[in-house]
């Protein structure tokens, strides 16, 4: 049964001896039953959600998501609610959210030693990722300052507490370092073969 949409529908319901409330209940239950039979999810893009929910702040993020143009003058800039000063070099350019470099992309793009050093020096690697990639960091032969930074982060009590890692993660990292130390000591004590 459908919802009463016109006067003719109302009189048709009245003549049939059923009330409008019954018709509405039937329509709602039919709709719910059809949703249960076909539960296809409704997908929204981020742009649609910003528009439907009337999100306006933070202004920079909203304007970047919607793909708005950067204001052409300082008065238009002040009306948009953007923070900071107006930049003439960006005027009229489509705004986009900044993409932060990912450490995996950095590693894939260049030499692992230089990439690991750059990532560690720039504080892009969190405590958990240092623990997970400790073997790769140590095997890449980063500089002594890089080693010192890694050691300082892993031994910092506040970072350990904030990291919320379980004890077995630290045990695994310790075992890995011990294995690397043993492998290194075996190779340094081995006599060199002729011609090698």
N, C-alpha and C positions, 0 to 999 in steps of 0.2 A: 504494500500500500504506500502511496506517496503522501507527502506533506500537503496540507491544504494551501493552495496558492491563489485561488480566486473565489469569487462569490458563488460561482456555479458549483465548484467543488464542495463548498460548505453546504449548499442546499442538497446536493447529491448525497452527502453524508447524513444530513438531517432526515432525508426521506428514507434512507436505508435503515434508519433506526439506531445508528451508531453515533456517538458523540465525537466531537473534534479531538478531544483528549485521547480517545482510543486510537484515532487515526495517527496522531503525532507519536504515540507510544509505538504503534506498529511500524511507522517509518523509521524511528530511531533504532528499533531492534533489527529491522531489515538491514539498515546501514551497518550496524555493528556486526551482524552475521556475515555480511559480504566482506567486511574487513578481516574477519577471522578466517574466511575461506581464502581470500587473496591478501595476505599480509605483506604486500610489497612495500618496502621501506621508502619513505620520502627522503630524497637527497637534496640538500641545499649546498650551494657554493658559499664561500666566505663572503663574497660580494652580495649575494642575495640575503644572507643573514644580517649583514650590516644594514641593508636597506629595510628589511622587514622589522627588525628590532629597533630601528631608529637610533643606532649607536652613533654618537658624535664625538666622543673623546676616547683616547687621545687623538687630537686632530690630525697629526702627521700620519699615524698608522691608518686612520680611516680614509684619508685622502689618497694614500698609497694603495690601499686595497681597492678603492673605487677607481683608481687610474686617473685621478684628476690632474689637471695641468698646474704646474707651479705658478703662483700669482705673478702677473706682469709688472706690478709696481708695488711700492711700499704700502699704499693705502689698502689695496686688495689683500696684501699679506696680513695686515693687522686685522682685517675683517674675518679672515679664515680662522683665527685663533691659534695659528702656529706659534711655537715658542722661538725665541732668538731673534736675530736680525734677518732682514730680507737680503737674499743673495741674487744679484743681477745676472750672474752666469747661469743660474738655473731657470730663469724666467721663461715661461711657455713650454717647458719640458715636462713630459709625462712623469709623474712621481711613481717610484717603485720602492718597495720595502728593501732595505739593504740585506744582502746575503752574506752571512758570516762564513769565513772559510772553515771548512771541516778538516780535522786533523788527518782523516783517512785520505782525503783528496791531496793534501800536502805531501803525504808519504808516497802516494802513487805518482805524483808529478815529478819527483826528482830523486836525487841520491838520498838514501835512508839516513846517512850520518848527518848531512846538512839539514834534512827535513826534521829529524828528531831534535836536533839542537835548536832549530828555529821554533818548533812547537813548545819545547820545554822552556826556552827563554821568554816566550811570549805569554806564558801562563794559560795556554789554551787547553791544557790537559788537566782534568780533575784528578782527585786522589784515587778514585776507583779505576780510572783508565791507566794511571801510572802502575797500579798493582797488576792489572791484567796484562799490560804490555811490558813488564819489567824485563823479561828475557830479551825481547826485541830491542829495547833501549840499551841494555848492556852489550848485546852482540853488535850493535851498530857502531860501537867505539866512539861515542860522543866525547866531547872535551871534558876535562877535569871539572870545570865550572858547571857543566851540565850534570855531571855525577853529583857534585855537591848540592845542587838545587834539588835533584831527585831525592837524595838522602835526607836533606832538610825537610822536604815535604812529607816523606814517609815516617820520619821520626817526630814530627810535630804532633803533640798530644791533642790539640784542638782540632786539627784536620782529621785525625784518626776518629775522634768522637763524632764529628760532623759527617764523616764518610759513612757511618753506620754499616760497616762491613763486618761480616761474621768472622770469628777467629780463624776458621779454616782457610780463608783467603790469604791471611797473613802467613799462615803455616805453608801454604802452597808457594807463596812468593819466596819464603825463606828456603824451602827445599830446592826451588829453581836456582836460587843464587848459589847454594851449596854445590849443586850439580855442575853449574858453570865453573865454579872455583876448582872443583876436582878435575874437570876436563882441561882446564887451562894449566893446572899444575902437572898433569900427565904429559901434555905436549911440550912444556918447557923443559922437563927432565929427559925427554927422549933425545937420543943422539941423532944428529943430522945425517941423512944418507948422502953419499957422494953424488954430486951433480944436482942436488935439490936445493 
